[in-house]
Amino acid sequence: MTTQTQSEQPRLTLYQFAASGNSRIVRIVLEEKGLSFKRVNIDVTKGENRTPEFLRLNPRGKVPVLVHGTAQGEVVLSESSVINEYLEEVFPNPPLMPAAPARRAHVRSLVYMFDTELSPTTGLLIIEKLLKKPEEQRADFVAERQKATREILARLSDMMSQGPFLAGDFSLADASYIPVLAVMAPCGIILEREFPKLAQWFAEVKKRPSFTASAH
Ligand SMILES: N[C@@H](CCC(=O)N[C@@H](CS)C(=O)NCC(=O)O)C(=O)O
């Protein structure tokens, strides 16, 4: 539900790249919360994330970056999981975190596993399988990354609650995993065959309007 009417002055600006999974993680949460936001496209394939203007927003040169104009000044944030925690605190409805501390910690453990394990493991696998021509892909590298990815997905599947979502109700954890799990098939990992619980979860997240709205 992204509204970008001329008359509205969005207070939220997302510097992002349409094809970036990490940008989509934030787009999902903005859509789930029904928040209007302005998009500024930063084409990382053309080096637009390395301009002095962008580096002032994020010295690490990575998208996404969220800028929130507030009465106290601009809040500038990077790191998808940090941005999402901020959105949850500032715009708590509808909630994307459970109420009980133990369950909130579980959501954070899942997000941490994405940030520190799945994201770094799949990053180069996705580039190899989706962006390189078949004849340029390195079979050994692909096999090693697929194996490491499968180990993490097996653990994720074991950590999953009764469903329908990763930690019960739809949460920040689901937002983190959706973009990467959406491209597992072209990476050679078939959820339906190998991880039926995750395939069931994916079928549920695809039904949500935020899935389609956040795709680009
Ligand atoms: N952990 C960061 C990762 C951000 C990231 O790696 N973004 C990629 C796009 S998906 C990027 O900006 N890459 C450009 C570069 O590293 O030069 C997050 O979750 O936001």
The ligand as a Gaussian input file, in Angstrom:
#p B3LYP/6-31G(d) Opt

LIG

0 1
 N       23.215000      -6.227000       6.796000
 C       22.797000      -5.201000       5.872000
 C       23.227000      -5.623000       4.488000
 C       23.054000      -4.511000       3.466000
 C       23.606000      -4.924000       2.104000
 O       24.487000      -5.767000       1.994000
 N       23.050000      -4.286000       1.053000
 C       23.485000      -4.578000      -0.285000
 C       22.284000      -4.725000      -1.218000
 S       21.271000      -6.112000      -0.775000
 C       24.331000      -3.429000      -0.797000
 O       24.041000      -2.273000      -0.548000
 N       25.396000      -3.751000      -1.541000
 C       26.200000      -2.780000      -2.198000
 C       27.643000      -2.866000      -1.810000
 O       27.981000      -3.592000      -0.859000
 O       28.452000      -2.226000      -2.492000
 C       21.268000      -5.016000       5.986000
 O       20.583000      -5.932000       6.452000
 O       20.777000      -3.940000       5.662000

